[in-house]
Amino acid sequence: MDRKLVTFNLRVDLPQDGENSWVNRVDKVARIIRKHQPMLFGAQEALLLMINNLEGALFHYRWIGEGRRGGMSNEFCPIFYDNRQLEVVDSGQFWLSEQPDVPHSVSWKSDFPRICTWGRFRFIEEPHKNFLVFNTHLDHVSQQARENGIALIWKRLHKQYIEKKTPIVLMGDLNSKPDNHVIQFLQGQVSLQGNTCQFQDAYDWLDGNPGRTFHQFEGGTEGEPIDYIFCTKEIKCIKTEIDRTSYGGRFPSDHYPVITSLSF
């Protein structure tokens, strides 16, 4: 059976966004999630209020994660999952820094604390099948932070991959265009810190060029993506799309959601 996964930067709740502030968008975000009915979706820039709003609107979804300053404060990279299809086997979070297990830690000239939330999920109908998901939001200012951050994620991800022998999905706002070393590293084109990897890029199963995924509430396609879904070779990619739907002339976020159908 094909399963849909989504990565979606929700745009943090800022009152100065006016008509694009969260209170005017939450119904649109919930609507686009219900439209695709993903088995799981990773969000970025989510505050606890926003998460609670979505959990209330999306009755069958639960979530894992914590704030980037530790506990329930500041922005989250939550992973929402359909509890009719999945159950959580294990989960955790680490900081993209030289002290990855220290909440609120910052390194490499990162503008903010950056985090990666992960979960190991089991299919309720096929409990012998499980998989890992890593959801992150790389720094928007420092290339050093982006490269060191993705290298750290890969090390942690690869350790679990070897130990658990489990398929893995990596998703998030990577703040990197396709020619960035972060993306080229994940595609196996370059090495970082002496390491190499080769994930499947879900955009290889997209009809045409992706175009931009960050649009600043303006819409349009001109440009290049910064939001991605990657997966290991055991997972079969079926189809990928970028949903550019607006409702009443307004977009659910300043990013488009990226949706991919996978077969485990």
N, C-alpha and C positions, 0 to 999 in steps of 0.2 A: 504494500500500500504506500502511495506517495504521502509525504508529510510536509506541511508548509512550515517554514521558519521565517521570521521577520526580524530585521534590525531597524530601529527607528529612534532617531534623536528627536526628543519631544519639545525641545526649546524650554529652558527653565522659565518659571513663572516670574515675569517682571512686569509690575504695574505700568511702567512707562511704555510698554508695548501697546497700550491702548486697546484698540479693537482686536489686536492679535495676542492679548494677554490670555493666560490659561483659562480663566473663567469663561471666555468666549470660544475656547477651542476644545475643551475636554470632550464635549459631545461629538465633535468631528473626529477626534482621535479614536474614541470608542467605536464610532461608526465604521471607520476604515479597518479597525481590527476585526469587528464583527463581519465585515465584508469578506475578509480573507480567511477567517477562522483558523489561524495558525495553531499548530500543536504547541508552539513555544515562540515567544518573542523577547528579544533583548532591547531594552530602552537605555537611553543616555539623557543626561540633564534632568533627571526626575527628582523632584523634591518629595518628601513624605506625603504632603497633602495631595500632590498630583498622583502618587501611587495609590493612595487610599481612594481617591476619586475614581480611578480606573478599576480598581478591584471591586468597587461598588457597582460600577456600570457593566463590568464583564463578569457575570456571575460564576462562571466555571473556571476562572483563572486565580491562581495563587502566585506568590512571588518569593524570591530569595534575594538577599543582598543587604548591605549596610551603607551608610553615608561615607563620603570620602574623607570626612574629618573624624570618622569613628562613630559607632553607635547609629543613632537615627537622625543625625544632623547633616545639613548641607546636601549636595547632590549625590544621587545614587546611580549605579549602573545595574538596575534590577533585571532579573530574568523572570519573566512571567511564563507560567506553564498551565496547560489545560489539565486540571486534576481528574478529568474523566479518562484521559489517555495516559498520563504520566504520573509517577510518584518520584520524590527525591530520595536518592540513596545516600548522597553525601554532598556537601557544599562548602564553600569558603570564599574568602576574599583576600587579596593582597594589594599592597601599594607599589606603584611603579617608582621605586626609589632604591637607594643603596641599603635601606632598612625595610624590606618589603613586608615584614610582619608587624611594623610599628604604625598604628593609625596616624593619619595626618602627616606622614613623613613626605618630604619633598627633596628631590635631587635633580641634577643635570639642568639647572636653570629653567625648570618647569614653572609655568605661571601659577599653577594650582596643584594641590595634591591630586594625583591621578591613580585610578584604581582598576582592578580587574576582578570581576565577580565570576565564579565558576560553580557549576553544578553537575553532578552525575545523576542521570535520570534513567528510570526503568519503565518500559512499556507495561501497562497494567494487563493488557491482553496477551502479551508475550514476555513474561517476567524474566526469561533467560536472556533477553536482549536489553542492553543498556548502552548509553553513549554519554559523552561529556560535552558541555557547552561552556565556552569562555566568552564573556562579554566585556568590552572595554571602551574607553574614550581617551585617546591619546592627546597629548598637549597640543594646543593650537599655535604656540609661539616658538618653542625650542625644538629644533631638529635633533639635537643631542638627546633630549628627553624622549622624543618619538622613537629614535633608533634603540636607545638603551631600554626603553619601555617594552618594545616589541621583542627584543632579545630576551628580556626577563620573562615575558609571557611564554615565549617559545620554550625556554628551559623548564619552566614549571609544567607547561603543557606536555612537553616531550617526556618528562619524568613519569607523569601519570599514564601517558600513552604506552610506555614500555612496561610499567608495572601492572596496569589494568588490562592491557591489550584491548582497548576500547576505542571505537570510532570517536572522532572529535570534530566539533564545529567551533570555529572562531568567528566572532562577529563584532561589529561596532563601528563607531565613528573614529576612523584612524587619522583624520586630519591630514591625509596624504593623497596626492594625486597619483595616477598610475606610474609616472616616471620617478617617483620618490623611492629611495632605497628601502623604505619600510615595505612597500608593496612588492618591489622586486625581490626582496628577501623571502617574503612569503610565497612568491611564485617560483622560487628556486633559481633566480637569475643572478643573485649576488650573495655573498656571505656577510654575516655580521658577527663580530667577536670570535671569528674562527668557526662559526657554526653555519650550517646550511640546512635548509628544509625545502620541502616542495609540497605545498597544499594545492588542492583544486580551487580555482577562483570561480565563484558562482557566476560571475559575469561572462564566462565562456559559454554559458547556456542562456544568454540573453540575446534576443533578436535585435541586431543592430548595435550601435554604440551606446554606452550607458548615458552619456551626457552628464550634466551636473546633478548632484543629489542635494547640495546645499544651495538654496535659492533665495534666502532672506525674505521670505513671504512674497516674493515677486513672481514665482513660477518660472516657466521656461525650461529649455533643455541645453542651451549653449554652455559649454564648459566641460568639466570632467568630474568624476565622482570622488567623494572622500569617505563614503560609507560602504562597508564591504561585508561579505560572508565568504569564508573559506572553510574547507573541510578536508579531512584525510581521505585517502584513496579507497577505503572500504565503503564509503558512502557514494551512492550513485546520484549525480545531479540530473534532474529531469528538465527543469525550466526555471528561469529567473525573470522577474519583472520589477520595474520601478513604478510605483503607483503615484501618478501626478494629479490625482483627483482633487478638485476644490469643491467646496459646498457654499453656495450663495456667494461665489466670488472670493471666498476666504479659504486659506489652506489650513490643514490641521496643525502644521508645524512649519518651521523655516527649513526643514530637511524633508525630503521625500522618504517614505519607507521603502526598503528593499526587501523583496519577497522571493524566496526560492523554494522549490519543491524538491524534496530529497527522498530517496528510497534507502532504508537501512537494511 
